[in-house]
Amino acid sequence: MTSGSPAGVILNWHVDDFAATLDRLVELGATQHDPITERGAGFVTASVVDPFGNVLRVMANPHYLEMLAAGPADRAGRRTGVPQYRTATPATS
């Protein structure tokens, strides 16, 4: 590794105001690492390196917000492809 290259933690953050967040990170001393990249319908990423060498990747992704709103049970089923079963109550005679 060469001096000055990223060497720390890599963090991924979803942000509500993508452009303002990137501007603020640079204002606070970060440098651009990966340029703004459109990855799909409304899904945008970029990354910066902070003064300590940590890479911070920011994203705006409407699908991520939909998954958060769906709740944990729904997210687990979609992520693993495993249906969510409920325990049936035994029938009484």
C-alpha positions in Angstrom: 0.0 0.0 0.0 1.3 3.4 -0.8 1.2 6.4 1.5 -2.0 8.3 1.3 -4.2 5.5 -0.1 -7.4 4.4 1.7 -6.6 2.0 4.4 -9.3 2.2 7.1 -12.8 1.2 7.5 -15.3 1.2 4.6 -18.7 2.5 5.6 -21.9 2.6 3.5 -24.6 5.1 4.3 -27.9 5.8 2.7 -28.6 9.5 2.7 -31.7 11.6 2.0 -29.9 14.5 0.3 -27.2 13.0 -1.8 -25.7 16.1 -3.3 -25.7 18.1 -0.1 -24.1 15.2 1.8 -21.2 14.9 -0.7 -20.7 18.6 -0.6 -20.6 18.6 3.2 -18.2 15.7 3.4 -15.7 17.5 1.0 -16.2 20.7 3.0 -15.2 18.7 6.1 -11.9 17.5 4.5 -12.9 14.3 2.6 -11.6 13.8 -1.0 -13.5 12.1 -3.8 -12.7 8.4 -4.2 -15.4 7.1 -6.6 -17.4 9.5 -8.8 -21.1 9.8 -8.7 -22.4 6.7 -10.4 -26.0 6.1 -11.5 -26.7 2.4 -10.9 -30.4 2.2 -11.8 -33.7 4.0 -11.4 -32.9 6.5 -8.7 -30.0 4.4 -7.3 -26.9 6.6 -7.1 -23.6 6.0 -5.3 -20.3 7.8 -4.7 -17.5 7.6 -2.2 -15.0 9.8 -0.4 -11.9 9.2 1.7 -11.9 11.0 5.0 -8.7 12.6 6.4 -7.9 9.3 8.3 -8.1 7.1 5.3 -11.5 5.6 5.8 -13.8 5.2 2.7 -17.3 6.4 3.1 -19.7 5.4 0.4 -23.0 7.2 0.2 -26.0 6.2 -1.7 -29.5 7.2 -2.5 -31.7 4.2 -3.3 -35.5 4.1 -3.4 -35.5 0.3 -3.2 -33.6 0.4 0.1 -36.2 2.8 1.5 -39.0 0.5 0.3 -37.3 -2.5 2.1 -37.0 -0.5 5.3 -40.6 0.4 5.2 -41.7 -3.2 4.5 -40.5 -4.3 8.0 -38.1 -7.1 9.1 -40.3 -10.1 8.4 -41.0 -9.1 4.8 -37.3 -8.1 4.2 -36.1 -11.5 5.5 -38.4 -13.4 3.2 -37.3 -11.4 0.2 -33.6 -11.5 1.0 -33.4 -15.3 1.5 -36.2 -16.4 -0.8 -37.6 -18.4 2.1 -41.4 -17.9 2.7 -42.4 -16.7 6.1 -44.7 -19.4 7.7 -46.9 -18.9 10.7 -47.5 -21.6 13.2 -51.0 -23.1 12.7 -53.3 -23.4 15.7 -54.3 -27.1 16.2 -57.9 -27.8 15.4 -60.1 -28.9 18.3 -62.7 -31.6 18.0 
